[in-house]
């Protein structure tokens, strides 16, 4: 095991241990990490001595804050978009492998989990939330869209929580993650080392996790579920904003939340907002593999568009947080603008093998 590697693999008893090992970069997922994990999972799938997979992030700040977006941005700006797309062509099939894995796949999530990190964890059979758990899909804020299988899992969260997640980028804590189905267990971070030892033995994964689990309680998002369902239903982002504005004007207990939520959404890419809503509604009616192929269609258009590069510039590169979106308003984004992202790719559809 090379401790300098971006991703570490270790056999410990019956467990195949995976450590995302870029703590200074919040364990952001690189192309090399994707291909290495895919190869290792394929190997362990056929190894009878390995009966479960356990994946965690190095350091205390993050499981993984997402994909290495800055690198993908640089490739696109340099005219190497095809090279950037290869990252997603390898990442999305890995998400499918994790979802369909024949052995228990246990993600120990402490700290930030966003974007590509979600793809390495949420599709696993078991998802453990530690004390610092903080989940978000904030992609619409950089002119991107919630990917790595979000087209499938967001609409399968209770009510409209997935829509709310996609359009606001709001963070879910451990209690809300358990309520929303993003996490399956709540275990204190201090017990993670002992948990890993327990998972390395021959006792069933379910029994070990049950022995360590604690109640999660209620989080702020779950407590507001009824209102979120009311506001984020339907097929028009503009109507959702109108509902938020109405709630903000009531001086009721949720007025401040509604006002802040509306302001947050109005700072996002109008195209990304409408695209994210369309993908969540699409995903509710399609299977996982279809959703992943559709995400490849969408990302293939995104990397040729203005908003992704402008969003990354504003948030990650220049950090002025003043993106100039094009089109600049929701009204200016047409149905045709959104529909073209879902159109088939001539000879370039995602291969899930």
Secondary structure, 3 states (H helix, E strand, C coil): CCCCCCEEEEEECCEEEEEECCHHHCCCECHHHHHHHHHHHHHHHCCCCCCEEEEEECCCCEEECCECHHHHHHHHHCCCHHHHHHHHHHHHHHHHHHHCCCCEEEEEECCEEEHHHHHCCCCCCEEEECCCCEEECCHHHHCCCCCCCHHHHHHHCCCCHHHHHHHHCCCECHHHHHHHCCCCEECCHHHHHHHHHHHCCCCCHHHHHHHHCCCCCCCHHHHCHHHHHHHCCCCCHHHHHHHHHHHHCCCCCCHHHHHHHHHHHHCCCHHHHHHHHHHHHHHCCCCHHHHHHHHHHHHHHHCCCHHHHHHHHHHHHCCCCCCCCCCCCCCCCCHHHHHHHHCCCCCCCCCCC
